[in-house]
Amino acid sequence: MRLTCAVVLLVLVELLPALAQEGRPSSSVQPEGTISGLVLDEHDQIVEHASVCTTTFSNSTSMTNCRTVTDQSGRFTIEHVPMDSYTVSASKEEDGYSGGMLPGQKVVLSANQPFAQVTLKLGPRSGILRGTVRDKATGKAIGPEGKLSITYVSVEGNESGSIGPLDGAKLRANLPADREFIVFVSGAGYETWFYLNDQSRPTLRLKSGEEKVLDVQLEPRNAERQ
């Protein structure tokens, strides 16, 4: 009997630290916060189905996470956000509101302030390029395997960008508005195509929200020159 009591007592001594640990909150669980807000266009009208992203910076690198879209009232909520400093931004590419061309809003989540509310303003809209990119020899649209991209360089040379990879059958790109650019399309195995306006000048200027339809025909590169 004494031996049995001793064994029970020994087991309880071993289990007590584990039982006590179960009753304590885990130190590995990191606190989280919530970011919510409203997205408006340049006319202060709500923007539904806009993509909302958070960007955080660490050790000279950035990490962007596009976690939600706005509802029919232009509102959004992002939950379970780790405590940190973020830049919150929104975009709606199909309407000409490009994320890379629009400023974001900075927020800081902490244990003392786990909730942040922002109003994000989109606009002005960029110019919109639409159309197709075809093989000049076959007349067929060039698919993703062609590694297509659109590059634009301002006439002043102080602004440039590249958009790709593109599907030639569904050409779609946003271009900063009210500025004059040299625009060219390139693809693997093809000569570079340059845009020429009605005056045969290699410049393109689009107004905010203006759409330009392009019929790009790329000429296959001579095999001897590859």
CORJO-V572869 format. One record per pair of residues at least 6 apart in sequence whose C-alpha atoms are under 6 Angstrom apart, sorted by the first residue. I is the first residue (numbers start at 1). J is the second residue. Records with the same first field share a line. If there is no record, write none. Layout:
BEGIN
I: J / J
END
This chain:
BEGIN
32: 80 / 81 / 82 / 83
33: 80 / 81 / 114 / 115
34: 78 / 79 / 81 / 115
35: 77 / 78 / 115 / 116 / 117
36: 76 / 77 / 117
37: 75 / 76 / 117 / 118 / 119
38: 74 / 75 / 119
39: 47 / 74 / 119 / 120 / 121
40: 46 / 47 / 121
41: 121 / 122 / 123
42: 122 / 123 / 124
46: 74
47: 74
48: 70 / 71 / 72 / 74
49: 69 / 70 / 71
50: 69 / 70 / 91 / 92
51: 69 / 90 / 91
52: 66 / 68 / 69 / 89 / 90
53: 65 / 66 / 67 / 88 / 89
54: 64 / 65 / 87 / 88
55: 63 / 64 / 86 / 87
56: 62 / 63 / 86
70: 76
83: 109 / 110
84: 108 / 109
85: 107 / 108
86: 106 / 107
87: 104 / 105 / 106
88: 104 / 105
89: 104
91: 97 / 98 / 99
96: 125 / 126
97: 125
125: 208 / 209
126: 174 / 175 / 176 / 177 / 208 / 209
127: 174 / 175 / 177 / 206 / 207 / 208 / 209 / 210
128: 173 / 174 / 211
129: 172 / 173 / 211 / 212 / 213
130: 171 / 172 / 213
131: 171 / 213 / 214 / 215
132: 168 / 169 / 170 / 171 / 215
133: 141 / 168 / 216 / 217
134: 140 / 141 / 142 / 217
135: 217 / 218
136: 217 / 218 / 219
141: 168 / 169
142: 168
143: 167 / 168
144: 167
146: 187 / 188
147: 165 / 187 / 188
148: 165 / 166 / 186 / 187
149: 163 / 164 / 165 / 166 / 185 / 186
150: 162 / 163 / 184 / 185
151: 161 / 162 / 183 / 184
152: 160 / 161 / 181 / 182 / 183
153: 159 / 160 / 181 / 182
154: 180 / 181
155: 180 / 181
177: 206 / 207 / 208
178: 206 / 207
179: 205
180: 204 / 205
181: 203 / 204
182: 202 / 203
183: 195
184: 193 / 194 / 195
185: 192 / 193
186: 192
189: 221
190: 219 / 220 / 221
191: 219 / 221
195: 202
196: 202
END
